[in-house]
């Protein structure tokens, strides 16, 4: 396999069950943790509107979702064969996690996205803590 690129994997997770009750943030966090452990991190878009045409009524239906995204950075792997194996395992993982989410949250389908990307992790300077005036809200807890 020549020229394997980095991959971005995303899963749309419903914020509400099929009766309209909000899913606990702890449930979403459990899935985010699984992605983070696999890929080394996960980004959460806390509100994504997903819409589709209902086959029975022909009307547009929409629901609020969370988008969880992780990137497989392949820069540290020299072997193209190894890169291909890692990506194949990532695809299996993301499909398995999507299936788990669908079963646990009672969804007939879970949208999973896989895309080729050019990803870079740009070095910054880690600080133990920020000055008080730079601190704010726990957005994960607030939005999810």
N, C-alpha and C positions, 0 to 999 in steps of 0.2 A: 504494500500500500504506500504509494508515494504522495508526498505533499499533504499529509493530514493537517487540518487546521484546528484551531481551538473551537470548542462547541459551547453554545449557550443552550441551557435547558430551562424551560419554564413550565409551570403548572398553574392553572387557574383553579382556585379552591373557593367554594361558596362561603359567603359570610353568614348565610341563613339556611335553615333546613327547608324542606319542601312545604312545611306548614307556615313558614315565615318567622320562626323563632331563631334568634341570634345564636350562632355556634360560639361556645366559650373560646376565649383567646388561648387558653391552655391547650386546646385540641389543635388549633392552627400552629401554635408554637412547637408542639410535638413533631409535626410534619416538617416545619422549618428546621428543627434540630437535625432531623434525619438527612435533609439535603445538605446542611452545613457540614455535618460529619463526613459525608461522601465527597464533597467538593472543596471543603475548606472555608466555605462561607455561603451565605444566601442573602439576596436582596429581596425586600418585600415592598411591593406597591400595594398600599393598604386598601385602595378602592379602585376597582376596574368594573365597568358596566359591561356585562356580557348579554347579547341579544340574539335571538333566533326566531324563525317563523314556526309557530306551532302547526304541526302537520294536520291536526284534527280541526282547528279553528281557522287556520290560514292567517292568524293575527301575529303581530310581533310581540314577543314576550322578552322581558329583560330581568336580570337579577344582578345583585352586587356580589362581586368576587374579590379575592385577594390574589395577586400575582406573585408567585415565588420564583425567583430566577437565580441560577447558579451558572458559573462558567468553569469549564475545564481548561486550565492553562497548561499547555503542552511544551512551553519553552524549556523546561528543565529536563525533558526526555529527549535523548539523542536518537534512539532507534525508532524508525518509522513503523516497524512491525509492532513494537511495544505501544506506541501511540495509538495504533489501530485497535489493539486489544483493549486498551484502557477505554477508548470511546465506545467499543461494543459493550463492555461491562457497564459503562455509564448509561447507555440506552436501555439495557435490561433493567438497571436500577430505577430509572425514571419511570419506565412503564409499570414496574412492580409497585412503586410508591403511588402512582396515579390510580392503579387498581385498588390498592389499600384505602386510599382516600375515598374513592367511589363507593366501596363497600361500607366503610365506617360512617360516611355521611349520607348514605342512601341516594347516591346520584346514578342516573342511568348512563351518563357519560362524563368524563373528566377531560378537559382540553389540555393536551401536553404539546409543547412546542420544542423543536430541536432545530438549531440554526448554526451555520458556520459563521464564525466571527473572527475578527482580529482583536484579541484581548491583550491588554498589558496591565500589569500591576506596577504603578509608578511609586517609587519609594518616597516616603515623607519622613518626618521626624516624630517619633512616638514620644509623648509626654505622659508622665504618670497621672497628672490631673491638669485641668484647665483652670484659669482664674475664675473666680466666682461669677463675674459678669458674663462669662461665656456659657454658663450652665443654663439648662432649660427643662423642658417637659420630656417625660418618658413617652415618646411618640409611638413606640410599639404597643404599649399598654393602652394608650389613649385611643389610637385608631383601630386597633384590632380588638 
